Amino acid sequence: MSGTAWAGVAVAGTTAAYALCSRRLASSPVSSAMVFVGCGILLGPVALGIVVPRHDSEPVVALLEAALTLVLFTDAMTVRGRDLRTDGFLPARLLCVGLPLSIGAGWLLAWPLLPGLTLWELALVGAVLAPTDAALGKTAMSSPRVPALVRHGLNVESGLNDGMVLPFFVLFLAVIPGTSAAREGASGVFWRALVLSSVLGLLVGAVGGLLLRAARSRGWVSGEWAQLFVPAVATAAYALALVVNGSGFIGAWIGGFAFGVALRRSPASEPGQRPGLPPDAADPAAGFTEHLGELLASLSLLVFGAVLLGPTLEHLSWRIVGYAVLSLTVVRMLPVALALAGSGLRRPTVAYIGWFGPRGLASVVLGLLLLDEEHVQGVELVARVVAVTVGLSVLLHGVTAVALARRYGDWHEKAVAAGGNPREGTPVPGSARVAPRGYRRP
């Protein structure tokens, strides 16, 4: 049996084994990300050597890009206007103030710790490690003991910041001479990657949502094919942006917003049509795409462990580890504290929100995309920093999620019992329907 076949058996076996134990592990400190990354290291060249890096990286890149495309689309699709209008001060502060500050802090701290990188390569490090991934801290963002306002804010932040960081990534890359983005020129990057990709994503998502809504109202589409229609729209938004040399990820992210809005808009005023979904309803058509995105994301983490993190562990330095620790603490927690200053949230809440900013799929994909950029001189160092930071995040955020959610929940219950009426206790309409990617309520 060839090495590729053995790798397929190992990956399938890992997925099947976790699936059989998934409910049992859901309430334990062992997260799915820890399992897949750990198995990736074990199966990789540093251990068993079953899953090894190939000279042709296209299959790996294709897997990671497919996973991120579906995640961007479904995350954006499920975000509603009410998420940002009603008690939306928390995600608004985290995204509009905290995210830019995190990119800036990551940029500045990289300067003394990662010598040899240019100014804009340091900026890329800050941008790549800025987005958070709710799937790596599911318990922290889904535990019913955590106030709904906090769960809601963290989930919306994670659903939006991976898309919001893409323009920073593209623009920083465009400044570095010789890169794929730089060859387009600053104006070309702005119009193609940011403007044209957004417009095409908007059109594809809006038209796709309207078509699905109309087909449903007439009874033309079955439930199974409605679910298959969603990844088709996500793929179209991504691919059409690539056709014009734009950013497929931005196209998919904007497309998800437009698709969700069009699908939820009630057609009750149109004669002969049944009312659409309520504004806050979870659309059943998204279920298959979310599960598929979760599966691809898990497989991506396994490949990440084998191809990137495992080999990086053999070339660790105090600078790389030091920056990774600072990225998960200072670079995340200080901007969060500044963003929430004057919000009325108490210190335990600010600390809880600051700590649970796990790094995951978006950072891995953006980091690996840099490996294809030959003119980024410090690309190997950047990849190692990303690998160690994400690896530490998988471990630390996974291990602490259950215990800290319980401890923070105890504090909140005592604060409410004391009659202090903390702002954290403010109910969020529709929050019961908000759950991080990869989380399903029993």
C-alpha positions in Angstrom: 0.0 0.0 0.0 1.4 3.4 -1.0 2.2 6.1 1.6 -0.6 8.3 0.3 -3.1 5.4 0.9 -1.8 4.9 4.5 -2.1 8.6 5.1 -5.8 8.5 4.0 -6.4 5.5 6.3 -4.8 7.4 9.2 -6.8 10.6 8.6 -10.1 8.7 8.2 -9.4 6.7 11.3 -8.7 9.8 13.4 -11.9 11.5 12.2 -14.0 8.4 12.9 -12.5 7.9 16.3 -13.2 11.4 17.4 -16.7 11.3 15.9 -17.5 8.2 18.1 -16.2 10.0 21.3 -17.3 13.6 20.4 -20.2 13.8 22.8 -18.2 12.4 25.7 -15.3 14.8 25.0 -17.5 17.9 24.5 -17.6 18.5 28.3 -14.0 17.7 28.9 -10.8 19.8 28.6 -9.9 17.8 25.5 -11.2 19.8 22.5 -11.5 18.6 18.9 -8.7 21.0 17.9 -6.4 19.4 20.4 -7.2 15.9 19.1 -6.7 16.7 15.4 -3.5 18.8 15.9 -2.1 16.2 18.3 -2.8 13.4 15.9 -1.3 15.5 13.1 2.0 15.8 15.0 1.9 12.1 15.8 1.2 11.1 12.1 3.7 13.7 10.8 7.4 13.4 10.0 8.6 14.0 13.5 6.9 10.8 14.7 5.3 8.1 12.6 6.0 9.7 9.2 2.7 8.6 7.8 1.5 12.1 6.8 4.5 13.9 5.4 5.0 17.2 3.5 5.1 16.9 -0.3 6.9 19.1 -2.8 3.5 19.8 -4.4 1.6 21.8 -1.8 -1.5 22.4 -3.9 -3.7 19.7 -2.3 -3.0 21.1 1.2 -3.6 24.7 0.1 -6.8 23.6 -1.6 -8.1 21.9 1.6 -7.3 24.9 3.7 -8.8 27.4 1.3 -12.0 25.3 1.0 -12.3 25.2 4.8 -11.8 28.9 5.3 -14.2 29.8 2.4 -17.0 27.8 4.0 -16.3 29.1 7.5 -16.2 32.7 6.3 -19.4 32.3 4.3 -21.4 30.5 7.1 -20.1 32.8 9.8 -21.1 35.9 7.9 -24.4 34.3 6.8 -25.5 33.8 10.4 -24.7 37.3 11.7 -27.8 39.4 11.8 -28.3 43.2 12.0 -29.7 42.8 15.5 -26.4 41.3 16.6 -24.8 44.7 16.2 -27.8 47.0 17.0 -29.3 45.5 20.2 -26.7 45.5 23.0 -24.1 45.2 20.3 -21.6 47.5 22.0 -19.4 44.5 22.9 -18.8 43.1 19.4 -18.6 46.7 18.0 -15.9 47.7 20.5 -14.0 44.4 20.0 -14.1 44.7 16.2 -13.8 48.5 15.6 -11.3 49.2 18.4 -9.8 46.0 19.7 -9.0 44.4 16.3 -6.9 47.3 14.9 -5.2 47.7 18.2 -4.4 43.9 18.2 -2.9 44.2 14.7 -0.8 47.2 15.8 0.3 45.6 19.1 1.3 42.4 17.2 3.3 44.5 14.8 5.1 46.5 17.4 6.0 43.5 19.7 7.3 41.6 16.7 9.9 44.2 16.0 12.3 43.5 18.9 11.5 39.8 19.1 11.7 38.8 15.4 14.9 40.4 14.0 15.5 40.0 10.3 11.9 40.8 9.2 11.2 43.9 7.3 8.7 46.5 8.5 5.8 45.2 6.4 6.7 41.5 7.2 6.3 42.4 10.8 2.9 44.0 10.0 1.9 40.7 8.3 2.7 38.8 11.5 0.3 41.2 13.4 -2.4 40.8 10.8 -2.2 37.0 10.4 -2.4 36.4 14.2 -5.2 38.9 14.9 -8.4 37.0 14.0 -9.9 34.7 16.6 -11.5 31.3 16.2 -14.5 30.4 18.3 -14.2 26.7 17.5 -11.1 26.5 19.7 -12.9 27.7 22.8 -16.4 26.3 22.3 -17.1 25.8 26.0 -16.1 29.3 26.8 -18.5 30.7 24.2 -21.4 28.3 24.7 -21.6 27.5 28.4 -25.0 28.6 29.7 -23.3 29.8 32.9 -21.5 32.5 31.0 -23.7 35.6 30.6 -25.5 35.7 27.3 -24.0 39.1 26.5 -20.4 37.8 26.7 -21.2 34.6 24.8 -22.9 36.6 22.1 -20.1 39.2 21.9 -17.3 36.7 21.6 -19.2 34.7 19.0 -20.0 37.7 16.8 -16.5 38.9 17.1 -15.1 35.6 16.0 -17.5 35.4 13.1 -16.5 38.8 11.7 -12.9 39.5 12.6 -11.4 36.9 10.2 -13.1 38.7 7.3 -12.3 42.1 8.6 -8.5 41.3 8.8 -8.3 40.3 5.1 -8.0 43.9 3.8 -5.1 44.5 6.2 -3.4 41.3 5.0 -3.8 42.1 1.4 -2.7 45.7 1.7 0.4 44.8 3.8 1.3 42.1 1.3 0.9 44.7 -1.6 3.5 46.9 0.0 6.2 44.2 -0.2 8.0 44.4 -3.6 7.7 41.4 -5.8 4.7 39.7 -4.1 1.6 38.7 -6.0 -0.4 41.6 -4.6 2.4 44.1 -5.3 2.4 43.2 -9.0 -1.1 44.5 -9.2 0.0 47.8 -7.8 -1.7 49.6 -4.9 -4.6 50.9 -6.9 -5.1 47.4 -8.5 -5.1 45.7 -5.1 -7.7 48.3 -3.8 -10.0 47.9 -6.7 -9.7 44.2 -7.4 -9.1 42.7 -4.0 -11.2 45.0 -1.9 -13.9 46.7 -4.1 -14.5 44.4 -7.0 -14.3 41.2 -4.8 -16.8 42.8 -2.4 -19.2 43.8 -5.2 -19.1 40.4 -6.8 -19.5 38.6 -3.5 -22.5 40.9 -2.7 -24.1 40.2 -6.1 -23.6 36.4 -5.9 -24.8 36.2 -2.3 -27.8 38.4 -2.8 -28.9 36.7 -6.0 -28.3 33.2 -4.5 -30.4 34.1 -1.4 -33.2 35.5 -3.5 -33.3 32.5 -5.8 -33.4 30.0 -2.9 -36.1 32.0 -1.1 -38.2 32.1 -4.3 -37.7 28.4 -5.0 -38.8 27.6 -1.4 -41.9 29.7 -1.6 -43.0 27.9 -4.7 -42.1 24.4 -3.3 -39.5 23.8 -6.1 -36.5 22.9 -3.9 -36.2 19.9 -1.6 -34.6 20.3 1.9 -31.6 18.2 0.9 -30.8 20.3 -2.3 -31.4 23.5 -0.4 -28.6 22.5 1.8 -26.3 21.7 -1.1 -27.2 25.0 -2.7 -25.4 26.9 0.1 -21.9 25.6 -0.5 -22.5 26.1 -4.3 -23.1 29.8 -3.7 -20.1 30.1 -1.4 -17.9 28.5 -4.0 -19.3 30.8 -6.7 -18.6 33.9 -4.6 -15.0 32.7 -4.0 -14.3 31.6 -7.5 -15.8 34.6 -9.3 -13.5 36.9 -7.2 -10.5 34.9 -8.3 -11.6 35.2 -12.0 -11.0 38.9 -11.8 -7.7 38.4 -9.8 -9.4 39.6 -6.6 -9.6 38.0 -3.1 -11.8 34.9 -3.0 -12.0 35.1 0.8 -13.3 38.6 0.8 -15.8 37.6 -1.9 -17.0 34.6 0.2 -17.2 36.7 3.3 -19.3 39.5 1.8 -21.3 36.9 -0.1 -22.3 35.2 3.1 -23.6 38.5 4.5 -25.7 39.1 1.4 -27.0 35.6 1.2 -28.1 35.6 4.8 -29.9 39.0 4.5 -31.6 38.0 1.3 -32.7 34.7 2.7 -34.1 36.2 5.9 -36.0 39.1 4.2 -39.7 38.3 4.6 -41.6 38.0 1.3 -44.9 38.2 3.0 -45.9 41.3 1.1 -45.5 39.4 -2.2 -48.8 37.8 -3.4 -48.8 34.0 -3.5 -45.7 33.6 -1.3 -45.4 32.3 2.2 -43.6 34.4 4.8 -39.8 34.0 4.9 -37.8 33.1 7.9 -38.0 35.3 11.0 -35.2 37.8 11.3 -33.4 35.8 14.0 -34.2 32.2 12.9 -31.4 29.8 12.1 -31.8 28.7 8.5 -31.8 24.9 8.2 -30.1 25.2 4.8 -26.9 26.2 6.5 -26.6 23.1 8.5 -24.8 20.9 5.9 -22.4 23.7 5.0 -21.6 24.3 8.7 -20.9 20.6 9.3 -18.8 20.4 6.1 -16.9 23.5 7.1 -16.3 22.0 10.5 -15.0 18.8 9.0 -12.7 20.5 6.6 -11.5 22.8 9.4 -10.7 19.8 11.6 -8.8 18.0 8.8 -7.0 21.3 8.2 -5.8 21.3 11.8 -4.6 17.7 11.4 -2.6 18.7 8.3 -1.4 21.8 10.1 0.0 19.6 12.9 1.7 17.3 10.5 3.1 19.7 7.9 3.7 22.9 9.8 3.7 22.6 13.6 5.5 19.2 14.0 8.6 20.3 11.9 8.5 23.7 13.6 8.9 22.0 17.1 12.3 20.9 16.0 13.4 24.5 15.4 12.1 26.4 18.4 13.8 29.4 19.8 13.1 31.6 22.8 12.1 34.5 20.5 9.5 32.5 18.7 8.0 31.0 21.9 8.2 34.4 23.6 6.3 36.1 20.8 3.7 33.4 20.7 3.1 33.8 24.5 2.8 37.6 24.1 0.5 37.2 21.1 -2.0 35.2 23.2 -1.7 37.5 26.2 -0.5 41.1 25.8 -1.4 41.4 22.1 -4.9 40.2 22.7 -5.7 41.3 26.3 -4.4 44.8 26.4 -6.4 45.9 23.2 -9.5 44.3 24.7 -9.1 46.2 28.0 -8.6 49.4 26.1 -11.6 48.7 23.8 -13.9 48.0 26.8 -12.8 50.9 28.9 -15.8 52.8 30.1 -18.2 50.0 29.0 -19.4 49.2 32.5 -18.1 45.6 32.3 -16.3 44.5 35.4 -12.7 43.3 35.5 -13.4 39.5 35.6 -15.5 39.9 32.4 -12.8 42.0 30.6 -10.2 39.4 31.6 -12.4 36.5 30.4 -13.0 38.2 27.1 -9.4 39.1 26.7 -8.2 35.6 27.4 -10.6 33.8 25.1 -9.2 35.1 21.8 -8.0 31.7 20.4 -6.1 31.6 17.1 -7.1 29.0 14.6 -8.0 28.3 11.0 -7.8 31.9 9.6 -4.2 32.3 10.9 -3.1 28.9 9.6 -4.5 29.6 6.1 -3.0 33.1 5.9 0.3 31.9 7.2 0.5 29.1 4.6 -0.5 31.5 1.8 2.6 33.5 2.7 4.7 30.4 2.0 3.9 30.7 -1.6 5.2 34.3 -1.7 8.9 33.9 -2.7 9.6 37.6 -2.2 8.7 37.6 1.5 12.2 37.1 2.7 11.3 36.1 6.3 8.5 33.7 5.3 9.9 30.7 7.1 10.2 32.6 10.3 6.7 34.0 9.9 5.4 30.5 9.3 7.1 29.2 12.5 5.7 32.0 14.6 2.2 31.4 13.3 2.6 27.6 13.9 3.8 27.9 17.5 1.2 30.6 18.3 -1.7 28.5 17.0 -0.4 25.4 18.6 -0.1 27.1 22.0 -3.6 28.5 21.5 -5.1 25.1 20.7 -3.5 23.7 23.9 -4.0 26.5 26.4 -7.5 27.7 25.3 -8.7 24.1 25.0 -7.4 23.1 28.4 -8.7 26.2 30.2 -12.1 26.6 28.5 -14.2 24.3 30.8 -12.6 25.4 34.1 -12.6 29.1 33.4 -16.2 29.0 32.1 -17.3 27.4 35.3 -15.3 29.8 37.5 -16.5 32.9 35.6 -20.0 31.5 35.8 -19.7 31.2 39.6 -18.5 34.8 39.8 -21.4 36.1 37.7 -24.0 34.2 39.7 -22.6 35.7 43.0 -22.6 39.2 41.5 -26.2 38.8 40.4 -27.2 37.3 43.8 -25.5 40.3 45.5 -28.0 42.6 43.8 -25.4 44.5 41.9 -27.3 44.2 38.6 -24.0 43.8 36.6 -24.2 44.9 33.0 -23.0 41.4 32.0 -26.4 40.2 33.0 -28.1 42.3 30.3 -30.1 39.8 28.2 -29.4 39.6 24.5 -32.5 39.0 22.4 -32.0 35.9 20.3 -28.8 34.9 22.1 -30.1 31.5 22.7 -29.7 30.8 19.0 -26.1 32.0 18.9 -23.5 29.3 19.1 -19.9 29.1 18.0 -18.9 27.2 14.9 -18.7 23.5 15.6 -21.1 23.6 18.6 -24.5 21.9 18.5 -26.9 22.0 21.4 -28.3 18.6 22.4 
